[in-house]
Amino acid sequence: MTKDSLRSSEFNLFLTPSDTELTEFIGEVMELGDEFPAIHMMIADDQDALARSKKKLRILDRRYADSKVCDIPCIDLCGTAASAVPHLEQGRPRMSPELVFIFMNLHAYLSRTLEKRIL
């Protein structure tokens, strides 16, 4: 994404961006991300690491639940449920690293603006 795409009609379907300080800030954040693509790669790596840890936790939860189901008498699910650990290939779509970077900076920007108003 570039600063020009921020002002394009494809990016802004309903409204054209106004010429405000916030629009300028978002444009600068987008330029910073374009200048240093390693930022986006690190965000993508963090997203991958978080997805792997959540997947591992879901597998452990499923194994625990399956072991508890096996303890219930008169139910023969142990053979099928314990061996049927699903292989998760593709989950829900993630936010792009570019958008994550924009929202992180936007959160910091708006937090500073709110602090200035309070003080």
C-alpha distances in whole Angstrom, upper triangle without the diagonal:
4,7,8,6,8,11,11,14,12,10,13,16,18,18,16,15,18,18,19,19,17,14,14,14,11,10,11,10,7,8,11,9,8,11,13,11,15,14,12,15,17,16,16,19,21,20,22,24,25,25,27,29,29,30,33,34,34,37,39,39,40,43,44,44,46,48,50,50,52,54,55,59,59,55,54,51,51,51,48,45,46,45,42,39,36,34,30,28,25,24,22,19,17,14,11,11,8,10,13,12,11,14,16,15,16,19,20,20,22,24,25,25,28,30,30,31,34,35
4,5,5,7,9,10,13,13,11,13,17,19,18,15,14,16,16,17,17,16,13,12,13,10,8,9,10,6,6,10,9,7,10,13,13,16,15,14,17,19,18,19,22,23,23,25,27,28,28,31,33,33,34,37,38,38,40,42,43,44,46,48,48,49,52,53,53,56,58,59,62,63,59,58,54,54,54,51,49,49,49,46,43,40,37,34,32,29,28,26,22,20,17,14,14,11,12,15,14,12,16,17,16,16,20,21,20,22,25,25,25,27,29,29,31,33,35
4,5,5,7,9,13,13,11,12,16,18,16,13,11,13,12,14,14,13,10,9,10,8,5,8,9,7,7,10,11,10,12,15,15,19,17,17,20,22,20,22,25,25,25,27,30,30,30,33,35,35,36,39,40,40,42,44,45,46,48,50,50,52,54,55,55,58,60,61,64,65,61,60,57,57,57,54,52,52,51,48,46,43,40,37,35,31,31,28,25,23,19,17,16,13,14,16,15,12,16,18,16,15,19,20,18,20,23,23,22,25,28,27,28,31,32
4,5,5,6,10,11,10,11,14,16,15,12,11,13,13,15,16,15,12,12,14,12,9,11,13,10,10,14,14,12,15,18,18,21,20,19,22,25,23,24,27,28,27,30,32,32,32,35,37,37,38,41,42,42,44,46,47,47,50,52,52,53,56,57,57,59,62,62,66,66,62,62,58,58,58,55,53,53,53,50,47,44,41,38,35,32,32,29,26,24,21,19,19,15,16,19,18,15,18,21,19,19,22,23,21,23,26,26,25,28,31,30,31,34,35
4,5,5,8,8,6,9,12,14,13,11,11,14,14,16,17,16,12,13,14,12,9,13,13,10,11,15,14,12,16,18,17,21,20,18,21,23,21,22,25,26,25,27,30,30,30,33,35,34,35,38,39,39,41,44,43,44,47,49,48,50,53,54,54,56,58,59,62,62,59,58,54,55,55,52,49,50,49,46,44,40,38,35,32,29,28,26,22,21,18,16,16,13,13,17,16,14,17,19,18,18,21,23,21,22,26,26,26,28,31,30,31,34,36
4,6,8,9,6,7,11,13,11,9,8,11,11,13,14,12,9,10,11,9,7,11,11,9,11,14,14,13,16,18,18,21,20,18,21,23,21,22,25,26,24,27,30,29,29,33,34,33,35,38,38,38,41,43,43,44,47,48,48,50,52,53,53,56,58,58,62,62,58,58,54,55,55,52,49,50,50,47,44,41,39,35,33,30,29,26,22,21,17,16,16,13,12,16,15,12,14,17,16,15,18,20,18,19,22,23,22,24,27,27,28,30,32
4,7,9,7,7,10,12,10,7,6,9,10,12,14,13,9,11,13,11,9,13,14,12,14,17,17,16,19,21,21,25,23,22,25,27,25,26,29,29,28,31,34,33,33,36,38,37,38,42,42,42,44,47,46,47,50,51,51,53,56,56,56,59,61,61,65,65,61,61,57,58,58,55,53,53,53,50,47,44,42,38,36,33,32,29,25,24,21,19,20,16,16,19,18,15,18,21,19,17,21,23,20,21,25,25,24,26,29,28,29,32,33
4,5,6,6,9,11,10,8,9,12,13,16,18,17,13,14,17,14,12,16,17,14,16,19,18,17,20,23,22,26,24,22,25,28,26,26,30,30,28,31,34,33,33,36,38,37,38,41,42,41,44,46,46,47,50,51,51,52,55,56,56,58,61,61,64,64,60,60,56,57,57,54,52,52,52,49,46,43,41,37,35,31,31,28,24,24,21,19,20,17,17,20,20,17,19,23,21,20,24,25,23,24,28,28,27,29,32,32,32,35,37
4,5,5,6,8,8,7,10,13,15,18,20,18,15,17,19,17,15,19,20,17,19,22,21,21,24,26,25,28,27,25,28,30,27,27,31,32,30,32,35,34,34,37,39,37,38,42,42,41,44,47,46,46,50,51,50,52,55,55,55,58,60,60,63,63,59,59,56,56,57,53,51,52,52,48,46,43,41,37,35,31,30,28,24,24,21,20,22,19,18,22,22,19,21,24,23,22,25,27,25,25,29,30,28,30,33,33,33,36,38
4,6,6,9,10,10,12,16,18,20,22,20,16,19,20,17,16,20,19,17,19,22,20,19,23,25,23,26,25,22,25,28,25,25,29,29,27,29,32,31,31,34,36,35,35,39,39,38,41,44,43,43,46,48,47,49,52,52,52,55,57,57,60,60,56,56,52,53,53,50,48,49,48,45,42,39,37,34,31,28,27,24,21,21,18,17,20,17,16,20,21,18,20,23,23,21,24,27,25,26,29,30,29,31,34,34,34,37,39
4,6,9,9,9,10,14,16,17,19,16,13,16,17,13,13,17,16,13,16,19,17,17,20,22,21,24,22,20,23,25,22,22,26,26,24,27,30,29,28,32,33,32,33,36,37,36,39,41,41,41,44,46,45,47,50,50,50,53,55,55,58,58,55,55,51,52,52,49,46,47,47,43,41,38,36,32,30,27,26,23,19,19,16,15,17,14,13,16,17,14,16,19,19,18,21,23,22,22,25,27,26,27,30,31,31,33,36
4,6,6,6,7,11,14,15,17,15,12,15,17,14,14,17,17,15,18,21,20,20,23,25,24,27,25,22,26,27,25,25,29,28,26,29,32,31,30,34,35,34,35,38,39,38,41,43,42,43,46,47,46,48,51,51,51,54,56,56,59,59,56,56,52,53,54,50,48,49,49,45,43,40,38,34,33,29,28,24,21,21,18,17,19,16,15,18,19,16,17,20,20,18,20,23,21,21,25,26,24,26,29,29,29,32,34
4,6,8,10,14,17,18,21,18,16,19,20,17,17,21,21,19,21,24,23,23,26,28,27,29,28,25,28,30,27,27,31,30,28,30,33,32,31,35,36,35,36,39,39,38,41,43,42,43,46,47,46,48,51,51,51,54,56,56,59,59,55,55,52,53,53,50,47,49,48,45,43,39,38,34,33,29,28,24,21,21,19,19,21,19,17,20,22,19,19,23,23,21,23,26,24,24,27,29,27,28,32,32,32,34,37
4,7,10,12,16,17,20,18,16,19,21,18,19,22,22,21,23,26,25,25,29,30,29,32,30,27,31,32,29,29,33,33,30,33,36,34,33,37,38,36,38,41,41,40,43,45,44,44,48,49,48,50,53,53,52,55,57,57,60,60,56,57,53,54,55,52,49,51,51,47,45,42,41,37,35,32,30,26,24,24,21,22,24,21,19,22,23,20,20,24,24,21,23,26,24,23,27,28,26,27,31,31,30,33,35
4,6,9,12,14,17,15,13,16,18,16,16,20,20,19,22,24,24,24,27,29,28,31,29,27,30,32,29,29,33,33,31,34,36,35,34,38,39,37,39,42,42,41,44,46,45,46,50,50,49,51,54,54,54,57,59,59,62,62,59,59,56,57,57,54,51,53,53,49,47,44,43,39,37,34,32,28,26,25,22,22,24,21,19,22,22,19,19,23,22,19,22,24,22,21,25,26,24,25,28,28,27,30,33
4,6,9,12,15,13,11,13,16,14,14,18,19,17,19,22,22,22,25,27,27,30,28,26,30,31,29,29,33,33,31,34,37,35,35,39,40,39,40,43,43,43,46,48,47,48,51,52,51,53,56,56,56,59,61,61,64,65,61,61,58,59,59,56,53,54,54,51,49,45,44,40,38,35,33,30,27,26,23,22,24,20,19,22,22,18,19,23,21,19,22,24,21,21,25,25,23,25,28,28,27,30,32
4,7,8,11,10,7,10,12,11,11,14,15,15,17,19,20,20,23,25,25,28,25,24,28,29,26,28,31,31,29,32,35,33,34,37,38,37,39,42,42,42,45,47,46,47,50,51,51,53,55,56,56,59,61,61,64,64,61,61,57,58,59,56,53,54,54,51,48,45,43,40,38,34,33,30,27,25,22,21,22,18,17,20,19,16,17,20,18,16,19,20,18,18,21,22,20,22,25,24,24,27,29
4,6,9,9,7,9,12,12,12,15,17,17,18,21,22,22,24,26,27,30,27,26,30,31,29,30,34,33,32,35,37,36,37,40,41,40,42,45,45,44,48,49,48,50,53,54,53,55,58,58,58,61,63,63,67,67,64,64,60,61,62,59,56,57,57,54,51,48,47,43,41,38,36,33,30,28,25,24,25,21,20,22,21,17,18,21,19,16,19,21,18,17,21,21,18,21,24,23,22,26,27
4,7,8,6,7,11,11,11,13,16,16,17,19,21,21,23,25,26,29,27,26,30,31,29,31,34,33,33,36,38,37,38,41,42,41,43,46,46,46,49,51,50,52,55,55,55,57,60,60,60,63,65,65,69,69,66,66,63,63,64,61,58,59,59,56,53,50,48,45,43,40,38,35,32,30,26,25,25,22,20,23,21,18,19,21,19,17,20,20,17,17,21,20,18,21,23,22,22,25,26
4,5,5,6,9,10,11,13,14,16,17,19,20,21,23,25,26,28,26,26,29,30,28,30,33,32,31,35,37,35,36,40,40,40,42,45,44,45,48,49,48,50,53,53,53,56,58,58,59,62,63,64,67,68,65,65,61,62,63,60,57,57,58,55,52,49,48,44,43,39,37,34,31,29,25,25,24,21,20,21,20,16,17,19,16,14,17,17,14,14,17,17,14,17,19,18,18,21,23
4,6,5,6,9,10,11,12,14,15,16,18,20,21,23,24,26,23,24,28,28,26,28,31,30,30,33,35,34,35,38,39,38,41,43,43,43,46,48,47,49,52,52,52,55,57,57,58,61,62,63,66,67,64,64,61,61,62,59,56,57,57,54,51,49,47,43,42,39,37,34,31,28,25,24,23,20,19,20,18,15,16,17,14,12,15,14,11,12,15,14,11,15,17,15,16,19,20
4,5,5,6,9,10,11,12,14,15,17,18,20,21,22,24,21,21,25,25,23,25,28,27,27,30,32,30,32,35,35,35,37,40,39,40,43,44,44,45,48,49,49,51,53,53,54,57,59,59,63,64,60,61,57,57,58,56,53,53,53,51,47,45,43,40,39,35,33,30,27,25,21,21,20,17,15,17,15,12,12,14,11,9,12,12,9,9,13,12,11,13,16,15,16,19,20
4,5,5,6,9,10,11,12,14,15,17,18,20,21,24,21,21,24,25,23,25,28,27,27,30,32,31,32,35,36,35,37,40,40,40,43,45,44,46,49,49,49,52,54,54,55,58,59,60,63,64,61,61,57,57,58,55,53,53,53,50,47,45,43,39,38,34,33,30,27,24,20,20,19,16,15,17,15,11,13,15,13,10,14,15,12,13,16,16,14,17,20,19,20,23,24
4,6,5,6,9,10,11,12,14,15,16,18,20,22,20,20,24,25,23,25,28,27,27,31,32,32,33,36,37,36,39,41,41,42,45,46,46,48,50,51,51,54,56,56,57,60,61,62,66,66,63,63,59,59,60,57,55,55,55,52,49,46,44,41,39,36,34,32,29,26,22,21,20,16,16,18,15,12,14,16,13,12,15,15,12,14,17,16,15,18,20,19,20,23,24
4,5,5,6,9,10,10,12,14,15,17,18,20,17,18,22,22,20,23,25,24,25,28,29,28,30,33,34,33,36,38,38,39,42,43,43,45,48,48,48,51,53,53,54,57,58,59,63,64,61,61,57,57,58,55,52,52,52,50,46,44,42,38,37,34,32,30,27,24,20,19,18,15,14,15,13,10,12,12,9,8,12,11,8,11,14,13,12,16,17,17,18,21,22
4,5,5,6,9,10,11,12,14,15,16,19,16,16,19,20,18,20,23,22,22,25,27,26,27,31,31,31,33,36,36,36,39,41,41,42,45,46,46,48,50,51,52,54,56,57,60,61,58,58,54,54,55,52,49,49,49,47,43,41,39,35,34,31,29,26,23,21,17,16,15,11,11,12,10,7,9,11,8,7,11,12,10,12,15,15,14,17,19,19,21,23,25
4,5,5,6,9,10,11,12,14,15,18,16,16,20,21,19,21,24,24,24,27,29,28,29,32,33,33,35,38,38,39,41,43,43,45,47,48,48,50,53,53,54,57,59,59,63,64,60,60,56,56,57,54,51,51,51,48,45,42,40,37,35,32,31,28,25,22,19,17,16,12,12,14,12,9,12,14,11,11,15,15,13,15,18,18,18,21,23,22,24,26,27
4,5,5,6,9,10,10,12,14,17,14,15,19,19,18,21,23,23,23,26,28,28,29,32,33,33,35,38,38,39,42,43,43,45,47,48,49,51,53,54,55,57,59,60,63,64,61,61,57,57,57,55,52,52,51,49,46,43,41,37,36,33,32,30,26,23,20,18,16,13,13,15,12,10,13,13,10,11,15,14,12,15,18,17,17,20,22,21,23,26,26
4,5,5,6,9,10,11,12,14,11,12,16,16,15,17,20,19,20,23,24,24,26,28,29,29,32,34,34,35,38,39,39,41,44,44,45,47,49,50,51,53,55,56,60,61,57,57,53,53,54,51,48,48,48,45,42,40,37,34,33,30,28,26,23,20,16,15,13,9,10,11,8,6,10,10,7,9,12,12,11,14,16,16,16,19,21,21,23,25,26
4,5,5,6,9,10,11,13,11,11,14,16,14,16,19,19,19,22,24,24,25,28,29,29,31,34,34,35,37,39,39,41,43,44,45,47,49,50,51,53,55,56,60,60,57,56,52,52,53,50,47,47,47,44,41,38,36,33,31,28,27,25,21,19,15,13,11,8,9,11,8,7,11,12,10,11,15,15,14,17,19,19,20,22,24,24,26,28,29
4,5,5,6,9,10,13,12,12,15,17,16,18,21,21,22,24,26,27,28,30,32,32,34,36,37,38,40,42,42,44,46,47,48,50,52,53,54,56,58,59,63,63,60,59,55,55,55,53,50,50,49,47,44,41,39,35,33,30,30,28,25,22,19,16,14,11,13,14,11,11,14,15,13,14,17,17,16,19,21,21,21,25,26,26,28,30,31
4,5,5,6,9,11,9,10,14,14,14,16,19,19,20,23,24,25,26,28,29,30,32,34,35,36,38,40,41,42,44,45,46,48,50,51,52,55,56,58,61,62,59,58,54,54,54,52,49,49,48,46,43,40,38,34,33,30,29,28,25,21,18,16,13,10,13,13,10,10,14,13,11,13,16,15,15,18,20,19,21,24,24,25,27,29,30
4,5,5,6,8,7,7,10,11,11,13,15,16,17,19,21,22,23,25,26,27,29,31,32,33,35,37,38,39,41,42,43,45,47,48,49,51,53,55,58,59,55,55,51,50,51,48,46,45,45,42,39,37,34,31,29,26,26,24,21,18,15,12,10,7,10,11,8,9,12,12,11,13,16,16,16,19,21,21,22,25,26,26,29,31,31
4,6,6,9,9,9,12,14,14,15,17,19,19,21,23,24,25,27,29,30,31,33,35,35,37,39,40,41,43,45,46,47,49,51,52,53,56,57,60,61,57,56,53,52,52,50,47,47,46,44,41,38,35,32,30,27,27,26,22,20,17,14,12,9,12,14,11,12,15,16,14,17,19,19,19,22,24,24,25,28,29,29,32,34,34
4,6,9,9,10,13,14,15,17,18,20,21,23,24,26,27,29,30,31,33,35,36,37,39,41,42,43,45,47,48,49,51,53,54,56,58,59,62,63,60,59,55,54,54,52,50,49,48,46,43,40,37,34,32,30,30,29,25,23,20,17,14,12,15,16,13,14,18,17,16,18,21,20,20,23,25,24,26,29,29,30,32,34,34
4,5,6,8,10,11,12,14,15,17,18,20,21,23,24,26,27,29,30,32,33,34,36,38,39,40,42,44,45,46,48,50,51,53,55,56,60,61,57,56,52,51,51,49,47,46,45,43,40,38,35,32,30,28,28,27,24,21,19,16,12,11,15,15,12,13,17,16,15,18,20,19,20,23,24,24,26,28,29,30,32,34,34
4,5,5,7,9,10,11,13,14,16,17,19,20,21,23,25,26,27,29,31,32,33,35,36,38,39,41,42,44,45,47,48,50,52,54,57,58,54,53,49,48,48,46,44,43,42,40,37,34,31,29,26,24,25,24,21,18,16,13,10,9,13,13,11,13,16,16,16,18,20,20,21,24,25,26,27,30,31,31,34,35,36
4,5,5,6,9,10,10,12,14,15,16,18,20,21,22,24,25,27,29,30,31,33,34,36,37,39,40,42,43,45,46,48,50,52,55,56,53,51,48,47,47,45,42,41,40,39,35,33,30,28,26,24,24,24,21,18,17,14,11,11,15,14,12,15,17,16,16,19,21,20,22,25,25,26,28,30,31,32,34,36,36
4,5,5,6,9,10,11,12,14,15,17,18,20,21,23,24,26,27,29,30,32,33,35,36,38,39,41,42,44,45,47,49,50,54,55,52,51,47,46,46,44,41,41,40,38,35,33,30,27,26,24,23,23,20,17,15,12,8,9,12,10,8,11,14,12,12,16,17,17,18,21,22,22,24,26,27,28,31,32,33
4,5,5,6,9,10,11,12,14,15,16,18,20,21,22,24,26,27,29,30,31,33,35,36,37,39,41,42,43,45,47,49,52,53,49,48,45,44,44,42,39,39,38,36,32,30,27,24,23,20,20,19,16,13,12,9,5,6,9,9,7,10,13,12,13,16,17,18,19,21,22,24,25,27,28,30,32,33,34
4,5,5,6,9,10,10,12,14,15,16,18,20,21,23,24,26,27,29,30,31,33,35,36,37,39,41,42,43,46,47,51,52,48,47,43,42,42,40,37,37,36,34,30,28,25,23,21,19,19,19,17,14,13,10,7,10,13,11,11,14,16,15,16,19,20,21,22,25,25,27,29,30,31,33,35,36,37
4,5,5,6,9,10,10,12,14,15,17,18,20,21,23,24,26,27,29,30,32,33,35,36,38,39,41,42,44,46,49,51,47,46,42,41,41,39,37,36,35,34,30,28,26,23,22,20,20,20,18,15,14,12,9,11,13,11,10,14,15,14,15,18,19,19,21,23,24,25,27,29,29,31,33,34,35
4,5,5,6,9,10,11,12,14,15,16,18,20,21,22,24,26,27,29,30,32,33,34,36,38,39,41,43,44,48,49,45,44,41,40,40,38,35,35,34,32,29,27,24,21,20,18,18,17,15,11,10,9,6,9,10,8,8,11,12,11,13,16,16,17,19,21,21,23,25,26,27,29,31,32,33
4,5,5,6,9,10,10,12,14,15,16,18,20,21,23,24,26,27,29,30,31,33,35,36,37,39,41,43,46,47,43,42,39,38,38,36,33,32,32,30,26,24,21,18,17,15,15,15,13,10,10,8,6,9,11,9,10,14,14,14,16,18,19,20,22,24,24,26,28,29,30,32,34,35,36
4,5,5,6,9,10,11,12,14,15,17,18,20,21,23,24,26,27,29,30,31,33,35,36,38,40,42,45,46,42,41,38,36,37,35,32,31,30,29,25,23,21,18,17,16,16,17,15,12,13,12,9,13,15,12,13,17,17,16,18,21,21,22,24,26,26,28,30,31,32,34,36,37,38
4,5,5,6,9,10,11,12,14,15,17,18,20,21,23,24,26,27,29,30,32,33,35,36,38,40,43,45,41,40,37,36,36,34,31,30,30,29,25,23,21,18,18,17,16,16,15,12,12,12,10,13,14,11,12,16,15,14,17,19,18,19,22,24,23,25,28,28,29,31,33,34,35
4,6,5,6,9,10,11,12,14,15,16,18,20,21,22,24,26,27,28,30,32,33,35,37,38,42,43,39,38,35,34,34,32,29,29,28,26,23,21,19,16,15,13,12,12,11,8,9,10,9,12,13,10,12,15,15,14,17,19,18,20,23,24,24,26,28,29,30,32,34,34,36
4,5,5,6,9,10,10,12,14,15,16,18,20,21,23,24,26,27,29,30,31,33,35,37,40,41,38,36,33,32,32,30,27,26,26,24,20,19,16,13,13,12,11,13,12,10,12,12,11,15,16,13,15,19,18,18,21,23,22,24,26,27,27,30,32,32,33,36,37,38,39
4,5,5,6,9,10,11,12,14,15,17,18,20,21,23,24,26,27,29,30,32,34,36,39,40,37,36,32,31,31,30,27,26,25,24,20,19,17,15,15,14,14,15,15,13,15,15,14,17,18,15,17,20,20,18,21,24,23,24,27,28,27,30,32,32,33,36,37,37,39
4,5,5,6,9,10,11,12,14,15,16,18,20,21,22,24,26,27,29,30,32,34,37,39,35,35,31,30,31,29,26,25,25,24,20,19,17,14,15,14,13,13,14,11,13,14,14,17,17,14,16,19,18,17,20,22,21,22,25,26,25,28,30,30,31,34,35,35,37
4,6,5,6,9,10,10,12,14,15,16,18,20,21,22,24,26,27,29,31,32,36,37,33,32,28,28,28,26,23,22,22,21,17,15,14,11,11,10,9,10,11,10,13,14,14,18,18,15,18,21,19,19,22,24,23,25,27,28,28,31,33,32,33,36,38,37,39
4,5,5,6,9,10,11,12,14,15,17,18,20,21,23,25,26,27,29,31,34,36,32,31,27,26,26,25,22,21,20,19,15,14,12,10,11,12,11,13,14,13,16,17,17,21,21,18,21,24,23,22,25,27,26,27,30,31,31,33,36,35,36,39,41,40,42
4,5,5,6,9,10,11,12,14,15,17,18,20,21,23,24,26,28,30,33,35,31,30,27,26,26,25,22,20,21,20,16,16,14,13,15,15,13,15,17,15,18,19,19,22,22,19,21,24,23,22,25,27,25,27,30,30,30,32,35,34,35,38,39,39,41
4,5,5,6,9,10,10,12,14,15,16,18,20,21,22,24,26,28,31,33,29,29,25,24,25,23,20,19,20,18,15,14,13,11,14,13,11,13,15,14,16,19,19,22,21,19,22,24,22,22,25,26,25,27,30,30,29,32,34,34,34,38,39,38,40
4,5,5,6,9,10,11,12,14,15,16,18,20,21,23,25,26,30,31,27,26,23,22,22,20,17,16,17,15,11,10,10,8,11,11,10,12,15,15,18,20,20,24,23,21,24,26,25,24,28,29,28,30,33,33,32,35,37,37,38,41,42,42,44
4,5,5,6,9,10,11,12,14,15,17,19,20,21,23,25,29,30,27,26,22,21,21,20,17,15,16,15,11,12,11,11,13,14,14,16,18,18,21,23,23,26,26,23,26,29,27,26,30,31,30,31,35,35,34,37,39,39,39,43,44,43,45
4,5,5,6,9,10,10,12,14,15,17,18,20,22,23,27,29,25,25,22,20,22,20,17,16,17,16,13,13,14,13,16,16,15,17,19,19,21,24,24,27,26,24,26,29,27,26,30,31,29,31,34,34,33,36,38,37,38,41,42,41,43
4,5,5,6,9,10,10,12,14,15,16,18,20,22,25,26,23,23,19,18,19,18,14,14,15,13,10,10,11,10,14,14,13,15,18,18,21,23,24,28,27,24,27,30,28,27,31,32,30,32,35,35,34,37,39,38,39,43,43,42,45
4,5,5,6,9,10,10,12,14,15,17,19,21,24,25,22,21,17,16,17,15,12,11,12,11,7,8,10,10,14,15,14,17,20,20,24,26,26,30,29,27,30,32,31,30,34,35,33,35,38,38,37,41,43,42,43,46,47,46,48
4,5,5,6,9,10,11,12,14,15,17,19,23,24,21,21,17,16,17,16,13,11,13,13,10,12,13,14,17,19,18,20,23,23,26,28,28,32,31,29,31,34,32,31,35,36,34,36,39,39,38,41,43,42,43,46,47,46,48
4,5,5,6,8,10,11,12,14,16,17,21,23,20,20,16,15,17,16,13,12,14,13,11,13,15,15,18,19,17,19,23,23,26,28,29,32,31,29,32,34,32,31,35,35,33,35,39,38,37,40,42,41,42,45,46,45,47
4,5,5,6,9,10,10,12,15,16,19,20,17,17,13,12,14,13,9,8,11,10,8,10,12,13,17,18,17,19,23,23,27,29,30,33,32,30,33,36,33,33,37,38,36,38,41,40,40,43,45,43,44,48,48,47,50
4,5,5,6,9,10,11,13,15,18,20,17,16,12,11,12,12,9,7,9,10,8,11,14,15,19,21,20,22,26,26,29,32,32,36,35,33,36,38,36,36,39,40,38,40,43,43,42,45,47,46,47,50,51,50,52
4,5,5,6,9,10,11,13,17,19,16,16,13,12,14,14,11,9,13,13,12,15,17,18,22,23,22,24,27,28,31,33,34,37,36,34,37,39,37,36,40,40,38,40,43,43,42,45,47,45,46,50,50,49,51
4,5,5,6,9,10,11,15,17,14,14,11,11,14,13,9,9,13,13,12,14,17,18,22,23,21,23,27,28,31,33,34,38,36,34,37,39,37,37,40,41,39,41,44,43,42,45,47,46,46,50,50,49,51
4,5,5,6,9,10,13,15,12,11,8,7,10,10,6,6,10,10,10,13,16,18,21,23,22,24,28,29,32,35,36,39,38,36,39,41,39,39,43,43,41,44,47,46,45,48,50,49,50,53,54,52,55
4,5,5,7,9,12,14,12,12,10,8,11,12,9,8,11,13,13,16,19,21,24,26,25,28,31,32,35,37,38,42,41,38,41,44,41,41,45,45,43,45,48,48,47,50,52,50,51,55,55,54,56
4,5,5,7,11,13,11,12,10,9,13,14,11,11,14,15,15,18,21,23,26,28,27,28,32,33,36,39,39,43,41,39,42,44,42,41,45,45,43,45,48,47,46,50,51,50,50,54,54,53,55
4,5,6,9,10,8,9,7,7,11,11,9,10,13,14,15,17,21,22,26,27,26,28,32,33,36,39,40,43,42,40,43,45,43,43,46,47,44,47,50,49,48,51,53,51,52,56,56,54,57
4,5,8,9,7,7,6,5,9,10,9,9,12,14,15,18,22,24,27,29,28,31,34,35,39,41,42,46,45,42,46,48,45,45,49,49,47,49,53,52,51,54,56,54,55,59,59,58,60
4,6,9,9,10,10,9,13,14,13,12,16,18,18,22,25,27,30,32,31,33,37,38,41,43,44,48,47,44,47,49,47,47,50,51,48,50,54,53,51,55,57,55,56,59,59,58,60
4,7,6,9,9,10,13,15,13,14,18,19,20,23,26,28,31,33,32,33,37,38,42,44,46,49,47,45,48,50,48,48,51,51,49,51,54,53,52,56,57,55,56,60,60,58,61
4,6,8,10,11,14,16,15,16,19,20,22,25,29,30,34,36,35,36,40,42,45,48,49,52,51,49,52,54,51,51,55,55,53,55,58,57,56,59,61,59,60,64,64,62,65
4,6,9,11,13,15,15,17,19,20,22,25,29,31,34,36,35,37,40,42,45,48,50,53,51,50,53,55,52,53,56,56,54,57,60,58,58,61,63,61,62,65,65,64,67
4,6,8,11,11,11,13,16,16,19,21,25,27,30,32,31,33,37,38,42,45,46,49,48,46,50,51,49,49,53,53,51,54,57,55,55,58,60,58,59,63,62,61,64
4,6,7,8,9,11,13,14,17,19,23,25,28,30,30,32,36,38,41,44,45,49,48,46,49,51,49,49,53,53,51,54,57,56,55,59,60,59,60,63,63,62,65
4,6,6,6,8,10,11,13,16,19,21,25,27,26,29,32,34,38,40,42,45,44,42,45,47,45,46,49,50,48,50,53,52,52,55,57,55,57,60,60,59,62
4,6,6,6,8,10,12,15,19,21,24,27,26,29,33,34,38,40,41,45,44,42,45,47,45,45,49,50,48,50,53,53,52,55,57,55,57,60,60,59,62
4,6,6,7,9,12,15,18,21,24,26,26,29,33,35,38,40,41,45,44,43,46,48,46,46,50,51,49,51,54,54,53,57,58,57,58,62,62,61,64
4,6,6,6,9,12,15,18,21,23,23,26,30,32,35,37,39,42,42,40,43,45,44,44,48,48,47,49,52,52,51,55,56,55,56,60,60,59,62
4,6,5,7,10,14,16,19,21,21,24,27,29,33,35,36,40,39,37,40,43,41,41,45,45,44,46,49,48,48,51,53,52,53,56,57,56,58
4,6,7,10,13,16,19,22,22,25,28,29,33,35,36,40,39,37,40,43,41,41,44,45,43,46,49,48,48,51,53,52,53,56,57,56,58
4,6,9,12,15,18,21,21,24,28,29,33,35,36,39,39,37,40,43,41,41,45,46,44,46,49,49,49,52,54,53,54,57,58,57,60
4,6,9,12,15,18,18,21,24,26,30,32,33,37,36,35,38,40,39,39,42,43,42,44,47,47,47,50,52,51,52,55,56,55,58
4,7,9,12,15,16,19,22,23,27,29,30,33,33,31,34,37,35,35,39,40,39,41,44,44,43,46,48,48,49,52,53,52,54
4,6,9,12,12,16,19,20,24,26,27,31,30,29,32,34,33,33,37,38,37,39,42,42,42,45,46,46,47,50,51,51,53
4,6,9,11,14,17,19,22,24,25,28,28,27,30,32,32,32,35,36,36,38,40,41,41,44,45,45,46,49,50,50,52
4,6,7,11,13,15,19,20,22,25,25,24,27,29,28,28,32,33,32,34,37,37,37,40,42,42,43,46,47,47,49
4,7,10,12,14,18,18,20,23,23,23,26,28,27,28,31,32,32,34,36,37,37,40,42,42,43,46,47,47,50
4,7,8,10,14,15,17,20,20,20,23,25,24,25,28,29,29,31,33,34,34,37,39,39,41,43,44,44,47
4,6,9,12,14,16,19,19,18,21,23,22,23,26,27,26,29,31,31,32,35,36,36,38,40,41,41,44
4,6,10,12,15,17,16,16,19,21,19,21,24,24,24,27,29,28,29,32,33,33,35,38,38,39,41
4,7,9,12,14,13,13,17,18,17,19,22,22,22,25,26,26,28,31,31,32,34,36,37,37,40
4,6,9,11,10,10,13,14,14,15,18,18,19,21,23,23,24,27,28,29,31,33,34,34,37
4,6,8,6,6,10,11,10,12,15,15,16,18,20,20,22,24,25,26,28,30,31,32,34
4,5,5,6,9,10,11,12,15,15,17,19,20,21,23,25,26,27,29,30,32,33,35
4,5,5,6,9,10,10,12,14,15,17,18,20,21,23,24,26,27,29,30,32,33
4,5,5,6,9,10,11,12,14,16,16,18,20,21,22,24,26,27,29,30,32
4,5,5,6,8,10,10,12,14,15,16,18,20,21,22,24,25,27,28,30
4,5,5,6,9,10,10,12,14,15,16,19,20,21,23,24,26,27,29
4,6,5,6,8,10,11,12,14,16,17,18,20,21,23,25,26,27
4,6,5,6,9,10,10,12,14,15,16,18,20,21,22,24,26
4,5,5,6,9,10,10,12,14,15,16,18,20,21,22,24
4,5,5,6,9,10,11,13,14,16,17,19,20,21,23
4,5,5,6,9,10,11,12,14,15,17,19,20,21
4,5,5,6,8,10,10,12,14,15,17,18,20
4,5,5,6,9,10,10,12,14,15,16,18
4,6,5,6,9,10,11,12,14,15,17
4,5,5,6,9,10,11,13,15,16
4,5,5,6,9,10,11,12,14
4,5,5,6,9,10,11,12
4,5,5,6,9,10,11
4,5,5,6,9,10
4,5,5,6,9
4,5,5,6
4,6,5
4,6
4
